[in-house]
Amino acid sequence: MGHVEIRKPPNSGSFYFNYKKTFCIVLMAIVNAKSEFLMVDVGKNGRNSDAGVFGHTTFSKMLESGSLHLPDAEELVTVEEKLAYVFVADDAFPLKEHIMKPYSGTQLSPQELNFNKCLSSSRVRVENAFGILAHRFQVLVKPINLRPEKVTKIVLACCFLHNFLKRKNGTVYEALSSNEDVLIGLELTTSRNATTIAKNIRNKLCAYINSNISNI
């Protein structure tokens, strides 16, 4: 998830004003291992620059209602029970049954640090997608002087073209781009309302990852 900067719309007050003191709309996207956009939700105002933005997206509502048709939970080799499929996220998102984020805090165990490192390596593809998108479509680098409704259409078009170009000639497309993050990220959430189920899933995934590391 990132912020797309815009010029302050007339008579909008602080509606689009974010924690970085810029005006923006929010781009939330689901990215696969090929750095392609699977789902994009864009247009929410930047004033709510924390996990509250995520809760109002179409994706979040579909996830909560169970209408995303995710695969059924499956057993892992070293885990005695089935575990749900999860989306890898960072600290801007809440920990949920299908949303996996790193352990927080400064006194983490070696196993928790390994788990965080594994999640971080998976998120690289997401960060690459945002970086490539912004550098290939330079309109996203500077504040866009259009109404938010038009900016939303521009961002959606850029995401569509990004997928088209990657699938048509991904090697050349990425070679001419930069994966440096130029979009403003969301403010980290301080929420501690994760469910017991979500925490248990993270702990079991942590144990699974560390058991594989120890067997290498």
N, C-alpha and C positions, 0 to 999 in steps of 0.2 A: 504494500500500500504506500502511496506517495501523494504529495500535494502538487497540483499544477497551478502555477502562479497566474493571476489575472490582474488587470487594472481594476481598481475599485468601481463597481457598478454605481450609477447615480442613485442617490437616496437609499443606499443599502446599509448605511451605518456600519456596525461592526459585524454584520451577518457573515461575511466571508473572511474575517480577520482571524488568523491562526496564532498559535503559540510562538511562532518565529517572527511575528509582527509583519506578516505579509498577507495579501489577499489571495485566496485560492479556492479551488474546488478539489475534491478528493477523488483519487483514482485508486480503486481497489480491484485487484486482479488475482485470479488463480492461474498459476503457471506450471507447465509440466516439465519433465526432465530435459526437454529440448529447448527450453526457454520460449515456448509458444504460449500465447494467452488462450486459456480454455474458457474462462468466464471473466467478464469485465463489468464493473459497476462504477460509473463515474457521474459526478455532478453534485454530490452532497457538499454542503457549505463547509468551509475550513474552520469555522469557529469551534466546532466540536472535534477537536484534533486529538481525540483519544479513542479508546475502544468503543465509546458510544457511537461513533460513526459506523463501525462495523455492524453493530446491532441493528441499524436501520437499512442495511443493504439487502437487496433481493436475495443474494447468496445466503446471508445469515438467516433470513426468514425461511428459506427453503431447507437449510440444514436443520433448523430447530423443528420444522414440521415433518421432517423425514421424507421430503419429496425430491431429494437429490438422487435417489435410487443408488446409493452407495453399495459396494459389494458387501456381502455378509462377513461377519467376523470369522477369522481363521486361526487355527492353532499354529504356534511357532514351535520349533524343535525343542527348545529348552523351557518352554512355558506350558504349564499344565492345563491352562484353559484358553479359550478362544479370545482373541483381542481384535478390537475394531480397527478398520482402516482409518488413518488420520491424515489431516492436512498439516504440513509443517509450517509453523509460524514463528514470529519473534515476540519480544516482550511487549509489543504494542497490542497484542491480542490476549483474550482471556483463555485460560486453560479449560478445555472442554473434552467431552468424550471423543469427539472427532477432530479436535484442534490441539495439536501438540506444540508446546513451547518449551524453552530451556528452563532449567532450574535457576532460581534467582538467589542472590545472597553472595557473601564473600567467603563463607566458610563451608565450601562444598567438598564432598568426598571425592577421591580420585575417580570413582565410578560415575558420579554425577558430572564431573568435568569431562569425562570421556563421552558421555551422552550429549552434553552441550556441544562438544566439538563435532560430533556426528551430525547433529541437527544443523549446525552452522555450515558444514560442507554441503548439505542438501539445499540450503537456502541460497547458495551461490548462484544457482540457475535462475532463481527469481530476481536477484539483484542484477544479474547480467541482462535479463529481459528488459528491466526498467532502464538500465544504463544505455543499452543499444537503442531502445526506442527513442530516448531523449536526444541522443547524438545523431541519429539518422534523420530524425524529424525535428530540425532546429527550432521550429515554432514553439516547441515545449520548453526550450531552455530559458527564454525570457518571458516576462509577464505578457500575457496575450490581451490586447486591447479590444476585446469583443464582449458581448453579453454572455453570461455564464451558459445560457442555453446553446449558443453557437460554439462556445469552447467545448462543451460536452460532445457535440457532433464531431468536432475536429479531432478530439482525443480518441473517440471510438473509431474514426476512419484511420488514424495512425496505427492503432492496435490491429485493425484488420489488415492493413498493408504490411505491417511487421510480420504477421503470420504468413501472408502470401509470399513475401520476399524470402523468408527463411525456408519455406518449403520448396520454392522454385530454385533457389541457388544460395543455400544457407552459408556455405563456406565463404563465398565472396562477400555476401551481405555482412557477416560478422567480422570479416577481416577489415572491412572499410569502416567499422564502427568502433566505439569505445564502450567498455562495460563499467566505466566509472559512474558512480551514482551521482546524478545531478538533480534529481527530484528530491524535494524536502520530505523526509520521513515523518511518520506519525510520532506524537509524544508518547513515551513509554507509559503503560498503565501501571497503577499501583494497586490494582484490584487483587484481593486475596479471597475471592468468593468461589474458587474452584471446588467442584464437587468431589466427594470421596471417590467416586467411580473414575473421574478423570485423573486424579492423583495416583490411583492404583494402576491405571493403564500406563502412565508415565513411568512408574517405578518398575513395572514388569518389562516395559520396553528397554528401560535402562539396564535391567538385569540381562536381558537377551543380548543387547549390544555388547555388553562387557564380557559375556560368556563367549561370544564369537571372537572378540579381541584376544582373549586369553588362550583361545585354541589355534590362533594363527601361528 
